[in-house]
Amino acid sequence: MKIKKYIADTMPEAMNEIRKDFGREAVILQSKEIKQKGFLGLFQKKRIEVIAAHDPDPIKRGSKPLEAKEIKMEQTSKTQSDLQTIEPVLKEIRNLKNLIELEAAKDETKLPALYQLALQQLLDQEVEKTLAEAIIEKTISFLADEGSEVTETNIANALKQVIRNELNGLSFQGITGEQQIVQFVGPTGVGKTTTIAKIAAKLILQEKKKVAFITTDTYRIAAVEQLKTYARILNVPLEVAYQVDDYRQAIETFTDYDVILVDTAGRNFREKAYINQLKEMLEDVPSIATYLVLALTTKPKDVQDLFEQFQDIPLTEMIFTKMDETTQYGSILSIALNNRIGIAYLTNGQDVPDDLVKPTPTLISDLIVEQEDD
């Protein structure tokens, strides 16, 4: 193909020049108006610049063009069996693409491609980076000790086992009858009140415990009303504590109850006054268990910041809510392992008491390590 640039005063003049050189088979690629400087750089003049091309071996006239129906895939005729055949191929192509990209980045990561793929999966689950890298290193050692072949399936299984091993030293006890006063702390909007109702229903219906409620969340009228509603449904007594003295008096009132569940104010966790008030409430109150409630929909960095903000309060275990509103569960692993704290419950919906999940190392590893069936 020949390409040539033409400059003329008008488009017709340019076309005449193009036809002289290329004939009627010429193709205009681009045309635009330009300004050329005149004498001594003055008196700019508008002209037309045209770029034209000519193919000396064009497709001969009369050749039958490809019809759309000859090149269009007949998707409507595809059966379910065809789609099931194609899907594994597409999956293999996607995996191969990822492996090629990871192999290209191998010099930076120092990890073989399959292990880098596993590391990326942990990072996509929002596991904290340093922790994710440490888990992969342990996975490599685990497979080497086992003498297993390095395959995607074997890496996934080993990864799950390593996560289970890491979590096995932590507590997943939850709330038992041995803890009389149980306090729930955490920021606003994480679902503390609903979680308390679920736990109360479990203690009453399944463990036959005598339960009472105390709320110090007087900053939000809706929160008090919500807990009052649950108290009526479950036939549980409720005391509202406006001051620290009210709180201690309420505890005295419910001395004969098996479990007292305390709903604290859901305020801005960055307010030091809030944390100091919680610490004051704990003074002179014996055998109190405190559970920090956080939402899995919260950004991982904020989750860690929240935990650190509550570190001055002796925490018993964690509760993670809104499991049904996300597909990323790495914060569970990061908080648990980096801070050596157990997980009491996960919640996965609004139904009381059904949507309360008792976590285990196996459940958490299955949530974090996605593994497709062969």
ABEGO torsion letter per residue (X at the ends): XBBBBBBBABAAAAAAAAAAAAEAABBBABBBBBBBBBBGGBGBBBBBBBBBBBBABBBBBGBBBBBAAAABBBAAABBAAAAAAAAAAAAAAAAAAAAAAAAAAAAAAGBBAAAAAAAAAAAAAGBBAAAAAAAAAAAAAAAAAAGBBBBAAAAAAAAAAAAAAAAAABBAAEBBAABABBBBBEBBGAGAAAAAAAAAAAAAAAAGBBBBBBBABAABAAAAAAAAAAAAAAGBBBBBBABAAAAAAAAAAAAABABBBBBBBBBBAABAAAAAAAAAAABGBBGBBBBBBBBAABBAAAAAAAAAAAAABBBABBBBBGAAABABAAAAAAAAAAAGBBBABBBAEABOAABBBBBBAAAAAAAABBBBBX
